[in-house]
Amino acid sequence: MQQGGRAAMPDQNEDVLDATVPDPDQAAPGLDAPTSKPYDPDQFRDQARKRITYWLLILLLGPIIALVSAATGFYFGAQSGSKKGSA
């Protein structure tokens, strides 16, 4: 440990990057031009439609579940109320 309770930093000169070519008679590898695909607007349209569909499903799913739950509750609530009165 050094002064002030801090740990010693490792020597940064230990790791040296060797950028030499293994065989001096062999040329360095060349760089090829990057390949590109032509612009396809259908791909982005499909992604946008998918996002809109998911958002609509998320927004509509909550109210649909609430309506089904309320209808089921009223149905079974009415059934249990009529059985108590007749027993």
C-alpha positions in Angstrom: 0.0 0.0 0.0 1.1 3.5 -0.7 0.6 6.6 1.4 -3.0 7.5 2.4 -4.2 3.8 2.3 -4.5 3.6 -1.5 -3.4 0.5 -3.3 -0.6 0.7 -5.8 -1.6 1.1 -9.4 -0.4 -1.7 -11.8 2.3 -0.7 -14.2 0.7 0.3 -17.5 3.9 -0.4 -19.5 3.7 -4.1 -18.9 1.0 -4.7 -21.6 2.5 -3.6 -25.0 0.5 -3.9 -28.2 2.6 -5.6 -30.9 1.4 -4.1 -34.3 4.0 -5.7 -36.5 3.2 -7.9 -39.5 4.1 -11.6 -38.7 5.8 -12.1 -42.2 7.6 -9.1 -43.6 7.4 -10.5 -47.1 3.6 -10.6 -46.9 1.5 -7.4 -47.5 -0.8 -6.2 -44.8 -4.4 -7.1 -45.3 -6.4 -4.6 -47.4 -9.6 -2.9 -46.5 -12.7 -3.7 -48.6 -15.4 -1.2 -49.2 -18.3 -1.8 -46.8 -21.3 -3.6 -48.3 -24.6 -1.9 -48.1 -28.2 -2.9 -48.8 -30.5 -0.7 -50.9 -33.1 1.2 -48.9 -36.3 -0.8 -48.4 -39.2 1.3 -47.1 -41.4 -1.8 -46.7 -39.2 -3.0 -43.9 -39.7 0.2 -41.9 -43.4 0.3 -42.7 -43.8 -3.2 -41.3 -41.9 -2.2 -38.1 -44.1 0.9 -37.7 -47.3 -1.1 -38.2 -46.1 -3.7 -35.7 -45.4 -1.0 -33.1 -48.8 0.6 -33.7 -50.6 -2.7 -33.4 -48.9 -3.5 -30.1 -49.7 -0.1 -28.6 -53.4 -0.5 -29.6 -53.5 -3.9 -28.1 -52.0 -2.7 -24.9 -54.3 0.3 -24.7 -57.5 -1.7 -25.5 -56.7 -4.8 -23.5 -57.2 -3.2 -20.1 -60.7 -1.9 -20.8 -61.7 -5.2 -22.4 -60.6 -7.1 -19.3 -62.5 -4.7 -17.1 -65.7 -5.0 -19.1 -65.5 -8.8 -19.1 -64.8 -8.8 -15.4 -67.7 -6.5 -14.6 -70.1 -8.5 -16.7 -69.0 -11.8 -15.1 -69.2 -10.2 -11.6 -72.8 -8.9 -12.3 -73.8 -12.3 -13.7 -72.5 -14.4 -10.8 -73.5 -11.7 -8.2 -77.1 -11.9 -9.5 -77.0 -15.7 -9.4 -75.8 -15.8 -5.8 -78.3 -13.2 -4.7 -81.3 -15.2 -6.1 -80.1 -18.4 -4.5 -79.9 -16.8 -1.0 -83.4 -15.5 -1.3 -84.9 -18.8 -2.3 -83.1 -20.9 0.3 
